[in-house]
Amino acid sequence: MRGMVMDYRDLAGMGALEFLAMWITMMAAMMLPTIVPMVLSHHAVALRRGQSALSTLAFVTGYMLRLKLPTFDGHLNQSNTG
């Protein structure tokens, strides 16, 4: 178990590609369990309404964009509060 401990010094030697791979894996592990049921529900309702799969794609795209808006909004609010 001692070899499994990772502290901040281990991250210093990590390259950008390794960090990105670790970050994407972490985000997928956190987000997939919550977004998959929501997307499947939306898709089922869309099919019952006779809509194509493009509406589900638009739903997922909007959801992902909305996740980025608080970050962008936070930057705007910080720059305006001087």
PATI-890817 format. One record per residue: residue in three letters; x, y, z of N, C-alpha, C in turn. Coordinates in steps of 0.05 Angstrom, whole numbers, padded with zeros to 5 digits, always signed. Atoms other than C-alpha are relative to their C-alpha. Example, Ala and Ser with C-alpha at 12.3 -4.5 7.8 and 13.67 -1.06 7.14 Angstrom:
# residues 2
ALA+00018-00024+00000+00246-00090+00156+00018+00024+00000/SER-00016-00024-00001+00273-00021+00143-00015+00022+00014/
# end
This chain:
# residues 82
MET+00016-00024+00000+00000+00000+00000+00017+00025+00000/ARG-00017-00023-00002+00058+00046+00012+00006+00012-00028/GLY-00006-00009+00027+00073+00050-00063-00023+00014-00014/MET+00024-00011+00013+00002+00073-00079-00004+00029+00008/VAL+00004-00027-00009+00007+00139-00042+00013+00019-00020/MET-00011-00019+00019+00016+00198-00089-00003+00028+00012/ASP+00002-00027-00010+00032+00268-00064+00006+00020-00022/TYR-00003-00021+00021+00041+00334-00100+00027-00001-00013/ARG-00027+00001+00013+00115+00322-00113+00000-00020-00023/ASP+00001+00019+00022+00097+00263-00158-00011+00014-00025/LEU+00012-00014+00023+00058+00311-00203+00019+00018-00014/ALA-00019-00020+00011+00117+00357-00215+00014-00012-00025/GLY-00014+00013+00023+00151+00307-00263-00019-00010-00021/MET+00020+00009+00020+00086+00292-00300-00001+00018-00024/GLY+00002-00016+00025+00083+00314-00372-00029+00008-00005/ALA+00027-00010+00006+00023+00350-00402-00018-00023-00010/LEU+00016+00021+00010-00001+00288-00438-00009-00019+00022/GLU+00007+00017-00022+00000+00245-00376-00021+00014+00018/PHE+00019-00015-00017-00036+00299-00336-00027+00001-00013/LEU+00025-00001+00015-00089+00307-00390-00014-00027+00001/ALA+00013+00026-00001-00101+00232-00392-00011-00006+00027/MET+00010+00004-00027-00108+00229-00317-00024+00017+00006/TRP+00022-00018-00005-00154+00289-00316-00025-00009-00015/ILE+00023+00009+00015-00199+00262-00371-00012-00025+00013/THR+00010+00024-00014-00204+00195-00335-00015+00007+00025/MET+00013-00008-00025-00222+00229-00270-00027+00013-00006/MET+00025-00014+00007-00275+00273-00303-00021-00020-00010/ALA+00019+00020+00010-00306+00213-00339-00010-00017+00024/ALA+00009+00016-00023-00308+00174-00274-00020+00015+00018/MET+00019-00016-00016-00344+00231-00239-00025+00007-00015/MET+00023-00010+00015-00391+00254-00294-00017-00022-00013/LEU+00016+00021+00014-00413+00190-00330-00022-00012+00017/PRO+00022+00011-00016-00453+00161-00272-00024+00019+00003/THR+00022-00019-00003-00495+00224-00269-00012+00008-00027/ILE+00011-00009+00025-00502+00243-00342-00013-00022-00017/VAL+00010+00021+00016-00516+00175-00372-00030-00005+00004/PRO+00029+00004-00004-00585+00164-00339-00016+00024-00011/MET+00014-00024+00010-00605+00236-00357-00001+00000-00031/VAL+00000+00001+00029-00584+00228-00430-00018-00023-00010/LEU+00017+00022+00009-00619+00160-00436-00029+00007+00003/SER+00028-00009-00004-00683+00190-00407-00008+00020-00021/HIS+00006-00020+00021-00679+00249-00455-00004-00014-00027/HIS+00002+00014+00025-00668+00202-00513-00026-00016-00003/ALA+00025+00015+00000-00727+00158-00494-00024+00019-00005/VAL+00022-00019+00004-00773+00219-00490+00001+00011-00029/ALA-00003-00010+00027-00746+00246-00556-00010-00020-00020/LEU+00010+00021+00019-00760+00180-00591-00030-00002+00001/ARG+00029+00001-00003-00831+00179-00563-00013+00023-00014/ARG+00011-00024+00013-00842+00249-00591+00006-00001-00030/GLY-00006+00002+00029-00816+00227-00659+00024+00017-00009/GLN-00024-00016+00007-00752+00268-00656+00023-00018-00006/SER-00023+00016+00007-00686+00245-00683+00020+00000+00022/ALA-00021+00001-00020-00623+00229-00645+00015+00027+00002/LEU-00013-00026-00001-00599+00299-00662-00009+00017+00023/SER+00009-00016-00023-00642+00328-00607+00015-00009+00025/THR-00016+00009-00023-00605+00284-00557+00029+00011-00002/LEU-00026-00012+00003-00539+00307-00586+00000+00029+00007/ALA+00003-00028-00007-00562+00379-00579-00002+00003+00031/PHE+00003+00000-00030-00582+00364-00506+00028-00004+00013/VAL-00026+00006-00012-00513+00335-00490+00019+00024-00005/THR-00017-00023+00006-00478+00393-00525-00007+00024+00018/GLY+00009-00022-00018-00519+00444-00486+00009-00005+00029/TYR-00009+00007-00027-00504+00407-00421+00029+00005+00004/MET-00029-00004-00003-00430+00407-00434+00008+00030-00001/LEU-00005-00029+00001-00430+00481-00453-00008+00013+00026/ARG+00009-00011-00025-00469+00497-00390+00020-00005+00022/LEU-00020+00006-00020-00415+00463-00349+00023+00020-00001/LYS-00022-00019+00003-00364+00512-00377-00008+00029+00007/LEU+00008-00028-00005-00406+00575-00366+00007+00010+00028/PRO-00007-00011-00027-00395+00580-00290+00030+00008+00001/THR-00028-00007+00000-00320+00581-00303+00004+00027-00015/PHE-00002-00024+00015-00327+00635-00356-00012+00023+00016/ASP+00014-00020-00016-00376+00674-00312+00017+00008+00024/GLY-00018-00006-00023-00328+00669-00253+00023+00018-00008/HIS-00021-00017+00010-00273+00700-00294-00010+00029-00004/LEU+00012-00026+00005-00319+00757-00314-00005+00015+00026/ASN+00007-00013-00026-00342+00770-00243+00025+00008+00015/GLN-00024-00007-00014-00271+00770-00216+00013+00025-00013/SER-00013-00023+00013-00247+00820-00268-00016+00026+00004/ASN+00016-00024-00004-00305+00867-00255-00001+00010+00029/THR+00003-00008-00028-00301+00869-00179+00025+00015+00009/GLY-00025-00015-00005-00230+00900-00180+00006+00003+00028/
# end
